[in-house]
């Protein structure tokens, strides 16, 4: 029981910190550590964290940064682009979601997200 309470406190603390930390400070921190091998995953999972709590703009910002800064990274860029499209779709912005799904189809035809993006395009149209 103690471990569960401690875990809840840690999660709440992280949520409170990230929720209230200005985006520009996080961007500066991430940009100041380009050699860090966890830069892209950190940014991606931060976007996922924002998505979980319905912070759509902050999530979109994180996913967009990955796609813009690392478009050649075939592991993370299509994944971030899919997460971006899904975040737009979940927030109710079907037009932006459709645009991002289309980008997956155009830019990453060999990715694992290609077929899913095609299906989501068909559903959203």
N, C-alpha and C positions, 0 to 999 in steps of 0.2 A: 504494500500500500504506500509506503514511503517513497518508493521508486516512481510510482505513478504520479504522486503529488509533485515530486521534484521535476519530473518530465513535463507536467502541465505548467509549472512555474517557468521552466526554461523556454518552452514554446511561447508562452504569453510574453515573456521578456523579449524574445527575438522578434515576435510580431510587433510589439510596442516600439521597439527600437527601429525596425525597418519601416514601419508605417509612418513614423514621425521624422525619419531622416530625409532631408531634402535630396531629391534625385541628383542634383548637380554635385553634391558631395560624394555620392556613390559613383557617379560617372568619373569624377576626378580620381578617386581611389582606384577604380578599375583601370583607367587609362594610364595611371602611374605604375602599373605592374603588368606591362604587355608580355613579359617573358614568363610570367607565372602560368604553368600548364593548366591551372584550374580556372583561368579567366573566363573562357567561354561557358563551361559548365556552371560556374558561379552565377554568371549573368542569366543563363537559361533558367536555372532553378529559382533564382530570384523572381524572374517573370512568372514562373509557375506559382510561386508563393503569392504574388499579387493577384493572380487569377483566382486562386482558392478563396481569397477574401474579397473578390469583386472589385479590385482596384484596376479596372480595365485600361485606363490611360497609362498607368505605370507599367503594367504588364506589356502593353503594346510597345512602349518605349524600350523595354529590355529586349524583347524579341526583335524589334527593328534594328537595334544596335548590332545584334549578332549578324543579321542578314546583310546589313550595310558594311560592317567592318570585316566580316569573314565570309564573303559569298562563295569562295572556293572550297570552304570546309564542308565536304559532302556528308559528314556525320551530323554536324550541328546546324548548318544553315537551313536545310530543308525541314528539319525538326522544328527550328525556331519559326520558320515561315508557316508551318502547319499550326503551331501553337498560337501564332498571331492571328491566323484566319479563324481558328476556333474561338479565341478570345473575342474577336469582333462578332462572331456568330452568337456566342453566349450573351454578349452585351446587347444584342438586338440589332446590330448594324450589319444587315445582310449584304448591303452593297459593298462595303469594305471587305467583308468576309469572302464574297465572290471574287473580288479583285485579287486577294491574296491566294486563294485556291488556284486561280488562273496562273498566277506567277509560279506556283509550284509546278504546274503542268508544263509551262514554258521553259523554266530555268533548270528544273531538276527531273527530267523524264526518267532517269534511271534510279531515282530514289525510292525508298520504301513508302513514301507518302504520295506517290504519283496516282496510284489506283484509288486511294481514299479521296484524294482531292478531286479526281474526275467524278466520283460518286456524289460528293458534296456539291459540286457544281450542278450536276443534274437535278439534285434535290432542291437546291436554292433557286433554280430558274423556273 
